[in-house]
Structure formats: C-alpha cells, structure tokens
Amino acid sequence: MKILLLGSGGREHALADALSRENTSVELIAAPGNPGIAELARLVSINPNDQQEVAALAEQEQVELVVVGPEAPLAAGVVDYLQQRGIPAFGPTMGAATVETSKADTKALMMAAGIPTAHAETHRVASEAKAAVRARFGAPVVIKASGLAAGKGVIVCQTEKEAFDAIDRILDDRVFGEAGAECLVESFMTGEELSLFAIADGYDVLPMIGAQDHKRLLDGDEGPNTGGMGAYTPVSFSTPALVDDVTERVFLPTLHALRKRGTPFSGLLYAGLMLTPDGPKVVEFNCRFGDPETQAILPMLTSSLLEPMLAVSRGARIGNMAPFTWRSGASVTTVVASGGYPDAPKTGFPIHVPSFGDDVRVFHAGTKRSGSDLLTSGGRVFAVTALADTFAAAQQASREAAARIEFEGAVYRRDIGWREAARVG
C-alpha cells in the first residue's frame, strides 16, 4: 500500500522507519522528507502545510493513508481538507488540534472538565500578567506563550524578575511571534515529568509506553529550554496502573470534552504530565507524536503501528483492539545539535556519520544534501537511539554513538536518563 508521510524531521524519520520495518510492502512517499528518510521513501518537494498541494499529491499517487507528522499542517487544516476530499488521514482536524495550538483554550477546557492540571490565568497585557504574578502566583512560576513556539515557548521562572522578563519577551517583544499574542501565567508544579502518547479515535485510546524528555540544553538540566535534547523509555515509575489512571482521569475526559465542544479528536494525543505529590497532572497536550520521544518509543514497538493508524483514519473504533506490545530492555535517544542551538544554530557544516549495527538508529532531523555531501541544516541535527537489554547499556551505547557523529560545533548531552540511572542503579 502507498502511504504519504508529511514532515521532514527526526520524528518523521522514526515514523518512516517503523512503518517500513513493520510492512516491507509499504511504499512510502515523504513530503518533503530529509536525507535519512530518502533511504526509506521517495521524496516529493511540496509544502506540507498547503492543503491543496497535499491533496493533489495524495490523489495523484492514489495513496491509501496520509500520516501527518508535525503540528503545523494540522494547525493549517490539512486533515480537514483531506477528509473533505475523501482521503484517509491520520491526525486531528484543525479544531481538535487546538489542544496544542492554543494553550489558553486548552487550559480553560481542562479546568472546566476537571482534568488535573496546574492553575493558570491567560493575559494579553503585560502589566496585568505581572500583577497576577505578584498578587496570586509568586515565584517560582511558569510563563507560557499560548500558541505554537516549536517547543520553546515555556519559561520556568525562579524569581518574580525572571517572570516579568519572560512576560515582556512574550507579550511585548514577541520573541515567539503571534504565538505570544497571549500568555499563560501558571502555577509551578513539583515532581517528575512523563510523556505519554495514545492513539485516539475520538472516544477510546490505545496508550503507548511512557517516555521522559530532556528539555534543557546541557547536562544536569542546565542551560536554556530546547525542543528536546533526548529521551528514554521505559520509565520505571510509568506502571500499568499509572497508565490506567491517566487514561481514566486525563485521556478519556479530554476526548469527551472535545466531542462535547464539537471538535472530536482522532489521531495521536500526547499528554505531557507532571507526577506531583497529588498524582499526575497535565503540563500540556500535543496533537501529534512528540520529538524526540517518538525516536525512543517506536523502535521498541513489536506490534502493529499501521493497523490502529489506518483504523482511526477511516473512522473506525479502536476500543476492542489489542494493546500495543513492546520489546524488553530499554531505548535511549541522544540528540546531536548544532552549535548555537536553540537561539542561533550555526549550520552548513559537513557531517560524517559512521556505520552502526541495527541496535543503533540514527534519525535525521536537520540535514540536507549538497551534491554528495551531507550538511547540517537545522538546530537539532540527529536523534541517536540505542536499544539494549538494560537501561545502563542503552544509555552508554546512545552516548557513545552520538560522540562518533562528527560535524563542527556538535552539541549533545551525556546524561540522558540521569534520573532513571539513579533509580535503577
């Protein structure tokens, strides 16, 4: 069967890898793809955010499924347009995608539905947001741009001054563009974070194995927030009982609230959670597979990814489907980024990637071809995933593989999974 995959990052490379490994008869077309995906798919240069271009390509190629990787095409209504043309697409409609594209709307939806999350207020005027910090939140406090900010619009502030600076940057300086037309002032939550994905059909979910992302640039969770410097799975505290609890208290009530609002959600629903002393609470939702968690999770999958994706894209229910199954052991993903990332990545440098065995997957994220040369072209360049029988072995293998990838200014963390390492010894 033919599948059209939209996107060009490490997440899309991991999706292409998983789909091609599951079914060798799958013919993948990627738009626009990247040099890593080119080894698995035929690349077509179109704008994945353009509804008409995507639909025309899908019809021309007679694809049986369109898989939307990044959030931008979802926010642009690509799935809505494909559905109108009768083309099966995996991903939520533009209205349902507001779970990610509007943090303000989603916070209001969660608070109204009783879904556990931190208290927050939405503001458009900097002076009013600062007054809220001073009078009702204090510090530490979290300041968020409401719209899409490439994973960088969340600022954890330890002092009131840091909060005021963050508010000015978002609302007045517009460092995140229109994503900062409004901001959230949110209570700081203590605990450990967990990323939990679930395929949703609007009513039911098939949850995946839990993962933990590492947002800070430097070892020891120092430095600025990024789109993610690495991830690992499984997470030892993400027990089946915890996943069941999140399903009952977060996923299903969220799907109900979105149906009630008239924007039913089908596709991949990502819950970013904080495991607080009062139980799991939602930090944020995403409307698509997370990056780099996908690069850690999908190589562990031993059951079908395509079957539930196809079912959801065709409007079928998944409540009676068997749960996902996973290989034993662990997966650790280390992101190799460009110098200057996240604020001003320096690109255009030649890359040397050595050969690795099948237990190491190198997912391209910010690369391009210039003739026969492979060059850096983005902030996050590779996601290097290692699979092993133990967490410690996977962590070491991922770190060592990342160190072997060579380009000028390469930056990577050497401690992905450091909390898990402390837990498991």
C-alpha positions, -999 to 999 in steps of 0.1 A, spaced: 0 0 0 10 36 -6 14 60 24 22 97 22 42 110 52 42 147 58 72 163 75 110 165 75 123 159 110 136 132 133 100 122 143 91 116 107 122 96 101 113 74 131 77 70 117 91 61 83 115 36 99 87 20 120 62 17 91 88 3 67 101 -23 92 65 -34 100 55 -40 64 80 -43 36 52 -40 10 45 -4 21 55 22 -5 64 54 13 63 89 -2 76 117 20 69 154 16 93 170 19 113 144 39 151 145 46 182 126 35 176 99 62 140 94 51 152 93 15 167 59 22 132 46 30 109 67 9 105 86 -23 108 123 -16 85 149 -32 91 186 -27 58 202 -17 47 224 11 32 201 37 12 230 51 -6 237 18 -39 218 18 -43 218 -20 -7 207 -27 -10 178 -2 -44 167 -15 -33 169 -52 -2 147 -44 -23 122 -25 -48 119 -53 -21 118 -80 -3 90 -61 -36 73 -51 -23 69 -15 -43 49 10 -32 69 40 -17 103 48 3 105 80 8 140 93 40 143 114 44 179 126 19 202 142 20 230 115 0 211 88 -26 201 115 -29 238 125 -33 247 89 -63 224 85 -47 199 61 -66 170 77 -99 188 73 -93 193 36 -82 157 30 -113 144 48 -134 166 26 -118 150 -4 -123 115 10 -86 109 16 -79 89 48 -55 110 71 -40 102 104 -42 133 126 -67 156 142 -87 183 125 -78 220 129 -104 224 156 -92 194 176 -56 205 171 -62 235 193 -52 212 222 -17 222 212 -21 253 191 -39 273 219 -26 266 254 -52 292 267 -82 274 252 -69 240 263 -63 252 299 -98 265 301 -112 232 287 -92 212 312 -103 233 342 -139 232 331 -138 194 327 -120 188 359 -89 173 343 -60 176 367 -37 204 358 -20 235 373 -40 266 380 -34 293 353 -46 326 340 -44 339 305 -33 375 298 -27 397 267 -14 428 286 20 426 302 11 448 332 -19 426 340 2 394 337 28 409 360 1 419 385 -11 383 385 23 370 393 28 395 421 -7 390 437 -17 354 431 12 332 419 45 344 433 77 325 423 87 300 411 61 304 383 57 292 347 51 316 319 39 302 285 33 316 251 -2 303 242 4 294 206 29 272 187 65 280 196 85 250 183 86 236 219 104 267 232 75 288 245 76 276 281 97 295 306 102 283 342 109 314 363 125 311 397 120 348 407 95 375 400 121 394 379 126 364 357 88 361 353 84 398 344 112 395 319 95 364 303 62 382 301 79 412 284 96 389 259 65 371 250 38 398 250 58 430 241 89 418 223 70 390 206 101 367 206 77 339 196 57 359 171 20 355 171 23 325 194 29 352 220 -3 372 214 -14 359 248 5 342 276 -4 319 304 7 326 340 7 291 355 14 277 390 47 259 393 43 221 398 69 200 415 76 164 405 90 144 376 77 147 340 64 119 319 54 119 282 25 96 274 12 90 238 -21 75 229 -38 68 196 -73 81 198 -104 75 178 -125 103 194 -139 80 221 -112 55 231 -74 54 233 -46 29 228 -18 42 251 18 37 244 48 31 266 58 61 287 89 82 280 108 110 295 121 140 275 150 163 285 143 199 275 174 217 288 204 220 266 232 210 290 240 181 313 224 183 347 193 200 332 212 233 329 210 259 301 181 271 280 150 252 271 151 235 237 127 214 216 142 183 234 178 170 238 170 134 243 145 109 257 144 73 271 118 46 276 105 27 295 103 49 326 103 28 357 76 47 375 53 46 345 35 14 357 4 -1 340 -16 12 370 -4 48 363 -12 45 326 -47 32 335 -51 62 359 -40 87 333 -64 71 307 -93 74 331 -86 108 345 -69 125 316 -73 109 281 -110 99 282 -123 131 299 -103 151 274 -118 132 245 -153 137 260 -148 174 264 -135 178 229 -165 159 215 -189 180 236 -172 211 222 -178 199 186 -142 191 178 -137 153 183 -101 143 184 -87 114 164 -50 108 158 -21 109 183 -28 126 216 3 134 236 0 142 273 29 159 289 24 150 326 39 161 359 39 133 386 31 156 415 26 146 452 -11 148 444 -9 125 414 -4 130 377 -13 165 363 -13 177 327 15 201 318 5 203 282 -11 184 253 3 180 218 -17 169 189 10 147 173 38 124 180 64 141 202 100 148 192 124 132 204 102 108 224 90 91 192 126 83 182 129 64 216 94 48 216 88 34 181 120 13 179 107 -6 210 73 -14 194 67 -51 185 30 -49 174 14 -30 145 15 8 143 -1 8 109 -33 -11 119 -46 14 145 -35 43 124 -54 30 94 -85 23 116 -86 58 130 -80 74 96 -110 55 82 -133 65 111 -133 31 128 -132 25 166 -102 10 183 -117 2 217 -115 -36 211 -80 -36 196 -53 -54 215 -29 -32 234 5 -23 219 33 -47 227 70 -38 234 104 -54 233 121 -60 266 151 -38 277 154 -1 271 158 26 245 178 58 249 178 87 224 205 114 224 200 145 202 231 159 185 225 196 179 243 224 161 264 249 179 244 279 190 212 259 193 185 268 204 188 306 198 211 309 168 221 275 154 251 275 131 245 253 100 260 243 67 288 221 81 298 188 65 288 157 85 305 123 90 282 95 102 299 61 108 282 28 103 263 13 133 246 -20 140 208 -24 140 206 -17 177 216 19 170 193 40 148 204 74 136 174 96 128 180 126 106 164 159 119 184 188 105 204 176 75 205 183 38 223 171 7 246 193 -14 257 171 -42 272 140 -25 279 159 8 257 157 38 254 190 56 238 204 88 207 224 81 189 229 115 192 232 152 187 196 161 207 175 135 203 139 146 185 118 172 207 88 180 187 59 195 203 28 211 184 -3 221 198 -27 247 188 -53 273 193 -29 302 189 9 306 225 13 316 237 -4 284 213 16 262 224 49 278 260 41 273 255 30 237 235 61 228 261 84 243 290 67 226 272 66 192 264 103 195 301 110 202 311 93 169 290 116 147 312 144 135 305 180 124 318 214 135 302 227 167 282 195 176 265 196 210 249 168 228 241 158 264 259 129 280 234 123 308 201 114 290 181 94 315 201 105 345 171 102 369 164 67 357 201 58 361 198 69 398 167 48 402 179 16 387 215 19 399 
